[in-house]
Amino acid sequence: MTQFVFALVTTLGTQTISTEYFSGLDACFYYQRRLNTQHIYHHPKEQHLHAQCRPTRVDPTRVEIFDR
C-alpha cells in the first residue's frame, strides 16, 4: 500500500543528492526555503544547491517519512 507524501528533492547542479519524505506540505516547504536561501550567494551556478517539494506516493515500509 502506498502513502501520499511530499518529497524534498535536493540537487547540486544537475545531480540529485538527497530525497527526504514529509507527511505534510508545511514541513517540506520549511526545509525547502531554508536550503534554497542558505547557499544562494556562496557558490557558482553549476554548484548551486536547489531544493524542491514534489507530491508523490511511496511505500512507508521502504522509506522513512518525517512528520516535521
Legacy VTK file of the C-alpha trace (Angstrom):
# vtk DataFile Version 3.0
C-alpha trace
ASCII
DATASET POLYDATA
POINTS 68 float
0.000 0.000 0.000
1.335 3.453 -0.848
1.008 6.726 1.011
0.731 10.236 -0.440
3.676 12.378 0.775
5.818 15.317 -0.260
9.344 14.566 -1.440
12.005 17.178 -0.717
14.391 16.647 -3.625
17.757 18.380 -3.208
20.066 18.821 -6.185
23.593 20.147 -6.540
23.958 21.395 -10.078
22.259 18.668 -12.117
22.824 15.778 -9.686
20.202 14.719 -7.110
21.988 14.418 -3.776
19.091 13.796 -1.391
15.404 12.887 -1.243
13.545 13.157 2.062
9.842 12.432 2.513
7.422 14.509 4.616
3.812 13.788 5.517
2.904 17.496 5.487
3.461 20.231 2.948
4.301 22.889 5.568
7.310 20.955 6.861
8.528 20.269 3.338
8.238 23.961 2.391
10.048 24.987 5.593
13.115 22.895 4.761
12.919 23.850 1.088
13.112 27.557 1.950
15.954 27.002 4.424
18.031 25.070 1.904
17.353 27.403 -1.012
18.320 30.572 0.878
21.474 29.426 2.656
23.641 28.809 -0.428
22.396 31.342 -2.938
25.358 33.749 -2.786
28.227 31.442 -1.891
28.580 29.076 -4.855
28.858 29.317 -8.637
25.734 28.378 -10.611
26.993 24.882 -11.569
27.426 24.089 -7.846
24.175 25.725 -6.759
22.129 23.804 -4.214
18.423 23.696 -5.061
15.564 22.064 -3.117
12.051 21.402 -4.374
8.951 19.795 -2.838
7.194 17.307 -5.093
3.994 15.381 -4.357
4.495 11.641 -4.711
3.413 8.239 -3.459
5.786 5.942 -1.559
5.673 2.648 0.290
6.009 3.597 4.001
7.679 0.250 4.746
10.574 1.120 2.394
11.272 4.793 3.191
11.279 6.976 6.305
8.529 9.613 6.361
9.121 12.642 8.572
6.301 14.473 10.360
8.317 17.692 10.821
LINES 1 69
68 0 1 2 3 4 5 6 7 8 9 10 11 12 13 14 15 16 17 18 19 20 21 22 23 24 25 26 27 28 29 30 31 32 33 34 35 36 37 38 39 40 41 42 43 44 45 46 47 48 49 50 51 52 53 54 55 56 57 58 59 60 61 62 63 64 65 66 67
